[in-house]
Amino acid sequence: MSVGHGAHFGTDHSLPGYPEKKQLDVENGDEPAKKKTTLMDLVNEFGDSSTAHGIPRIITSDHWWAKLFWLLVSCGLAAVFGIQGYGLLSDFFSWPYNTKIDVISKSEVAFPAVTVCNMNRMKRSQLVGTRFQGIVDVDGGFDLDSDYSWFWDFSSDFYNDWYSDWDWSSSGGHGARKKRLGGHSSSSVAPGGGPSSVGPPPSSVGGGGPSSIGGGGPSSLGGGGGPSSLGGGGGGPSSLGGGGPSYGGGPSYGGGPSYGGGPSYGGGSLYGGGSFYGGGSLYGGGSFYGGGPYGSYYAPMEWWDASWYDAFDFGFEFQEYESFQFEFDDYYNWDVDGESDWDGFYAQSKSDDYSDIADIANPTREELELFGHKAEDFILQCTFDKRGCNYTDFRQFQNNQYGNCYTFNHAFDNATVRETTKSGAQYGLHVTLFIEQPEYVGIFSPESGVRVSIHSADVQPSPQDIGITATTGMATSIGVRASKIERLGGKYTKPRCTFDGADTAFFHEEFAYSALACRRQCLQNELQDRCGCVTDVVVEGEKCSYLNSTQQRCRQLTEQLYNDDKVDCYCPDACDEVVFPTAVSSALWPSEKYEQHLYNRISQQNERAARTLQDVESTRKNVVRLRVYFEELNYQLIEQQEAWSIEGISGAVGGLMGLYLGISAVSVLEILIFLIKLLAYIFSCGYLCSNKVHPEP
């Protein structure tokens, strides 16, 4: 059989039972059909082209056991990478830091601010005619050992109030001093029975003539039968002692029912004829302030009761302190005639050091400024780096505990901060300070001397919290080193530090932020908000009265909450601050031979000091020499630095990836591209159409 031209060999698709196929005409430009991509094609392509080490081994291995081996190895190393990588990231997000300490030398450094405070906050001579006058009488009045400046000043309020009716015509004159080189002599202690400032022998208290202390006539202390302000053995009306109605044999402070059964503050030997301040054992015939042991030494204590605060409105809810136990100290239940009844306060004082009386005084800022020690009397001599300075170079402010304080090298009102180029004790700040010991009020000032605080020029001083006590009769040398602290702030410091005190309790127009000042302000703000009063001059407001039981209960509760950290006081450290570690030494000053030369200088500059510094002993009781200087012209930089940077954490994680998985940054991109292709395939027609069932035609 012959086959015609154009005949086709093989299967004839035109035959019945075979579907017809579309023939491609290559000559007419038709392209062959493309093979559709499958999921395995994507996986094989990734395995062939990936630069990663472990994954391609799994894909391209020929045997199943090889694939399983590389799968187990890759999974194990991936687990190790995950554990160590998690540790690195956890450390990074804990915001750790390193502390770098460096010593930086400089040829010129800023000198610190130096704050000095007399440890007596109010002068007793200034309290005459004020609400504090009674405290001077309680403090012992005016005794033989005192050389008060107002005692010699006939124009003072003290003289006008107490001595204006006296006859001083035959006295040796006022302002007398002992014999000094280049000076004049006359004695303030007159012999005999005439009118003297200290009564005649044989008795130091009492005498025959009109004396300021003692005498049979009008005397301030002592004995005769005339009207005396303190004492008196006779029957005249005396304010302390004697047979008169007051402080003596009458009903008050004496033989009557008050403060003892016998004649108190009267009589004979010492301010009277009894054994001690009168005929009884102590302050009269009773055992202690009369009759009994003065009750219990401390008032009863009672535990906090929820019904207690119902009677008072403190401006806050107690439900937030359900676990807080408060013990109210009925400490200030005074049975007195008012805030000026200092005799009553003194008699009922319960603290060992009479600090409760000092708390009662609670003077205002204006009272501290008016009654405190003045700069021109306090600061007698001053040099800085061997150049002269004086009290006008100090800035005055008021401190609740020390009264008037003075700061050298302050930065307020755009003042220029002094710098120094010299180190050593010969340089720096040298001052001579006169504390005026006779002006001390013992109840307020159990210690004598000067409180010194070294701080940054723009920071609020806190001498009662941070400071050094310089004693009289000593030359105190304070060697200073500077330490600058730079904290990172933000999440690196817990609690976070602050650069400007924003969102804290601190606010001041002159001072820069400090955590200590912030905490003091926070407590006073809480007292102001809750109790309507304050106890410190750092915040303006009404002073808390110790006779107001509502204020006292509220004050005690607020202070207890503050001490137990239950008051919301956000006072973090400053991010940038400078502190001054100190080294203190001292020596006896002045020496006996130098004291005369010191007096010659001081007597020409300050009359008050000249009247008081009568000998070596009185000079050493009243004068402080202070030196503040840099030990070295360098400072210690304490700087917080980030333990992790972005570069550091990236390198650490990348190193783990390369070590355990053999993956680099390029490999990561390849994996991302593979995942994108995989998602595109799944959600495209390629995957859906391959699983779609087509109906038969």
Secondary structure in CASP SS format (residue, H / E / C, confidence):
PFRMAT SS
TARGET T0000
AUTHOR 0000-0000-0000
METHOD secondary structure of the structure
MODEL  1
M C 1.00
S C 1.00
V C 1.00
G C 1.00
H C 1.00
G C 1.00
A C 1.00
H C 1.00
F C 1.00
G C 1.00
T C 1.00
D C 1.00
H C 1.00
S C 1.00
L C 1.00
P C 1.00
G C 1.00
Y C 1.00
P C 1.00
E C 1.00
K C 1.00
K C 1.00
Q C 1.00
L C 1.00
D C 1.00
V H 1.00
E H 1.00
N H 1.00
G C 1.00
D C 1.00
E C 1.00
P C 1.00
A C 1.00
K C 1.00
K C 1.00
K C 1.00
T C 1.00
T C 1.00
L H 1.00
M H 1.00
D H 1.00
L H 1.00
V H 1.00
N H 1.00
E H 1.00
F H 1.00
G H 1.00
D H 1.00
S H 1.00
S C 1.00
T C 1.00
A C 1.00
H C 1.00
G H 1.00
I H 1.00
P H 1.00
R H 1.00
I H 1.00
I H 1.00
T H 1.00
S C 1.00
D C 1.00
H C 1.00
W H 1.00
W H 1.00
A H 1.00
K H 1.00
L H 1.00
F H 1.00
W H 1.00
L H 1.00
L H 1.00
V H 1.00
S H 1.00
C H 1.00
G H 1.00
L H 1.00
A H 1.00
A H 1.00
V H 1.00
F H 1.00
G H 1.00
I H 1.00
Q H 1.00
G H 1.00
Y H 1.00
G H 1.00
L H 1.00
L H 1.00
S H 1.00
D H 1.00
F H 1.00
F C 1.00
S C 1.00
W C 1.00
P C 1.00
Y E 1.00
N E 1.00
T E 1.00
K E 1.00
I E 1.00
D E 1.00
V E 1.00
I E 1.00
S E 1.00
K C 1.00
S C 1.00
E C 1.00
V E 1.00
A E 1.00
F C 1.00
P C 1.00
A E 1.00
V E 1.00
T E 1.00
V E 1.00
C E 1.00
N E 1.00
M C 1.00
N C 1.00
R C 1.00
M C 1.00
K C 1.00
R H 1.00
S H 1.00
Q H 1.00
L H 1.00
V C 1.00
G C 1.00
T C 1.00
R C 1.00
F C 1.00
Q H 1.00
G H 1.00
I H 1.00
V H 1.00
D H 1.00
V H 1.00
D C 1.00
G C 1.00
G C 1.00
F C 1.00
D C 1.00
L C 1.00
D C 1.00
S C 1.00
D C 1.00
Y C 1.00
S H 1.00
W H 1.00
F H 1.00
W H 1.00
D C 1.00
F C 1.00
S C 1.00
S C 1.00
D H 1.00
F H 1.00
Y H 1.00
N H 1.00
D H 1.00
W H 1.00
Y C 1.00
S C 1.00
D C 1.00
W C 1.00
D C 1.00
W C 1.00
S C 1.00
S C 1.00
S C 1.00
G C 1.00
G C 1.00
H C 1.00
G C 1.00
A C 1.00
R C 1.00
K C 1.00
K C 1.00
R C 1.00
L C 1.00
G C 1.00
G C 1.00
H C 1.00
S C 1.00
S C 1.00
S C 1.00
S C 1.00
V C 1.00
A C 1.00
P C 1.00
G C 1.00
G C 1.00
G C 1.00
P C 1.00
S C 1.00
S C 1.00
V C 1.00
G C 1.00
P C 1.00
P C 1.00
P C 1.00
S C 1.00
S C 1.00
V C 1.00
G C 1.00
G C 1.00
G C 1.00
G C 1.00
P C 1.00
S C 1.00
S C 1.00
I C 1.00
G C 1.00
G C 1.00
G C 1.00
G C 1.00
P C 1.00
S C 1.00
S C 1.00
L C 1.00
G C 1.00
G C 1.00
G C 1.00
G C 1.00
G C 1.00
P C 1.00
S C 1.00
S C 1.00
L C 1.00
G C 1.00
G C 1.00
G C 1.00
G C 1.00
G C 1.00
G C 1.00
P C 1.00
S C 1.00
S C 1.00
L C 1.00
G C 1.00
G C 1.00
G C 1.00
G C 1.00
P C 1.00
S C 1.00
Y C 1.00
G C 1.00
G C 1.00
G C 1.00
P C 1.00
S C 1.00
Y C 1.00
G C 1.00
G C 1.00
G C 1.00
P C 1.00
S C 1.00
Y C 1.00
G C 1.00
G C 1.00
G C 1.00
P C 1.00
S E 1.00
Y C 1.00
G C 1.00
G C 1.00
G C 1.00
S E 1.00
L C 1.00
Y C 1.00
G E 1.00
G C 1.00
G C 1.00
S C 1.00
F C 1.00
Y C 1.00
G E 1.00
G C 1.00
G C 1.00
S C 1.00
L C 1.00
Y C 1.00
G C 1.00
G C 1.00
G C 1.00
S C 1.00
F C 1.00
Y C 1.00
G C 1.00
G C 1.00
G C 1.00
P C 1.00
Y C 1.00
G C 1.00
S C 1.00
Y C 1.00
Y C 1.00
A C 1.00
P C 1.00
M E 1.00
E E 1.00
W E 1.00
W C 1.00
D C 1.00
A C 1.00
S C 1.00
W H 1.00
Y H 1.00
D H 1.00
A H 1.00
F C 1.00
D C 1.00
F C 1.00
G C 1.00
F C 1.00
E C 1.00
F C 1.00
Q H 1.00
E H 1.00
Y H 1.00
E C 1.00
S C 1.00
F C 1.00
Q C 1.00
F C 1.00
E E 1.00
F E 1.00
D E 1.00
D C 1.00
Y C 1.00
Y C 1.00
N C 1.00
W C 1.00
D C 1.00
V C 1.00
D C 1.00
G C 1.00
E C 1.00
S C 1.00
D C 1.00
W H 1.00
D H 1.00
G H 1.00
F H 1.00
Y H 1.00
A H 1.00
Q C 1.00
S C 1.00
K C 1.00
S C 1.00
D C 1.00
D C 1.00
Y C 1.00
S H 1.00
D H 1.00
I H 1.00
A H 1.00
D H 1.00
I H 1.00
A H 1.00
N C 1.00
P C 1.00
T C 1.00
R H 1.00
E H 1.00
E H 1.00
L H 1.00
E H 1.00
L H 1.00
F H 1.00
G C 1.00
H C 1.00
K C 1.00
A H 1.00
E H 1.00
D H 1.00
F H 1.00
I E 1.00
L E 1.00
Q E 1.00
C E 1.00
T E 1.00
F E 1.00
D C 1.00
K C 1.00
R E 1.00
G E 1.00
C C 1.00
N C 1.00
Y H 1.00
T H 1.00
D H 1.00
F E 1.00
R E 1.00
Q E 1.00
F E 1.00
Q E 1.00
N E 1.00
N C 1.00
Q C 1.00
Y C 1.00
G E 1.00
N E 1.00
C E 1.00
Y E 1.00
T E 1.00
F E 1.00
N C 1.00
H C 1.00
A C 1.00
F H 1.00
D H 1.00
N H 1.00
A C 1.00
T C 1.00
V C 1.00
R C 1.00
E E 1.00
T E 1.00
T C 1.00
K C 1.00
S C 1.00
G C 1.00
A C 1.00
Q C 1.00
Y C 1.00
G C 1.00
L E 1.00
H E 1.00
V E 1.00
T E 1.00
L E 1.00
F E 1.00
I C 1.00
E C 1.00
Q H 1.00
P H 1.00
E H 1.00
Y C 1.00
V C 1.00
G C 1.00
I C 1.00
F C 1.00
S C 1.00
P C 1.00
E C 1.00
S C 1.00
G C 1.00
V E 1.00
R E 1.00
V E 1.00
S E 1.00
I E 1.00
H E 1.00
S C 1.00
A C 1.00
D C 1.00
V E 1.00
Q C 1.00
P C 1.00
S C 1.00
P C 1.00
Q C 1.00
D C 1.00
I C 1.00
G C 1.00
I E 1.00
T E 1.00
A E 1.00
T C 1.00
T C 1.00
G C 1.00
M E 1.00
A E 1.00
T E 1.00
S E 1.00
I E 1.00
G E 1.00
V E 1.00
R E 1.00
A E 1.00
S E 1.00
K E 1.00
I E 1.00
E E 1.00
R C 1.00
L C 1.00
G C 1.00
G H 1.00
K H 1.00
Y H 1.00
T C 1.00
K C 1.00
P C 1.00
R C 1.00
C C 1.00
T E 1.00
F C 1.00
D C 1.00
G C 1.00
A C 1.00
D C 1.00
T C 1.00
A C 1.00
F C 1.00
F C 1.00
H C 1.00
E C 1.00
E C 1.00
F C 1.00
A E 1.00
Y C 1.00
S C 1.00
A H 1.00
L H 1.00
A H 1.00
C H 1.00
R H 1.00
R H 1.00
Q H 1.00
C H 1.00
L H 1.00
Q H 1.00
N H 1.00
E H 1.00
L H 1.00
Q H 1.00
D H 1.00
R H 1.00
C H 1.00
G C 1.00
C C 1.00
V E 1.00
T C 1.00
D C 1.00
V C 1.00
V C 1.00
V C 1.00
E C 1.00
G C 1.00
E C 1.00
K E 1.00
C C 1.00
S C 1.00
Y C 1.00
L C 1.00
N C 1.00
S H 1.00
T H 1.00
Q H 1.00
Q H 1.00
R H 1.00
C H 1.00
R H 1.00
Q H 1.00
L H 1.00
T H 1.00
E H 1.00
Q H 1.00
L H 1.00
Y H 1.00
N H 1.00
D C 1.00
D C 1.00
K C 1.00
V C 1.00
D C 1.00
C C 1.00
Y C 1.00
C C 1.00
P C 1.00
D C 1.00
A E 1.00
C C 1.00
D E 1.00
E E 1.00
V E 1.00
V E 1.00
F C 1.00
P C 1.00
T E 1.00
A E 1.00
V E 1.00
S E 1.00
S E 1.00
A E 1.00
L E 1.00
W C 1.00
P C 1.00
S C 1.00
E H 1.00
K H 1.00
Y H 1.00
E H 1.00
Q H 1.00
H H 1.00
L H 1.00
Y H 1.00
N H 1.00
R H 1.00
I H 1.00
S H 1.00
Q H 1.00
Q H 1.00
N C 1.00
E H 1.00
R H 1.00
A H 1.00
A H 1.00
R H 1.00
T H 1.00
L C 1.00
Q C 1.00
D C 1.00
V H 1.00
E H 1.00
S H 1.00
T H 1.00
R H 1.00
K H 1.00
N H 1.00
V E 1.00
V E 1.00
R E 1.00
L E 1.00
R E 1.00
V E 1.00
Y E 1.00
F E 1.00
E E 1.00
E E 1.00
L E 1.00
N E 1.00
Y E 1.00
Q E 1.00
L E 1.00
I E 1.00
E E 1.00
Q E 1.00
Q E 1.00
E E 1.00
A C 1.00
W C 1.00
S C 1.00
I H 1.00
E H 1.00
G H 1.00
I H 1.00
S H 1.00
G H 1.00
A H 1.00
V H 1.00
G H 1.00
G H 1.00
L H 1.00
M H 1.00
G H 1.00
L H 1.00
Y H 1.00
L H 1.00
G C 1.00
I C 1.00
S C 1.00
A H 1.00
V H 1.00
S H 1.00
V H 1.00
L H 1.00
E H 1.00
I H 1.00
L H 1.00
I H 1.00
F H 1.00
L H 1.00
I H 1.00
K H 1.00
L H 1.00
L H 1.00
A H 1.00
Y H 1.00
I H 1.00
F C 1.00
S C 1.00
C H 1.00
G H 1.00
Y H 1.00
L H 1.00
C H 1.00
S H 1.00
N C 1.00
K C 1.00
V C 1.00
H C 1.00
P C 1.00
E C 1.00
P C 1.00
END
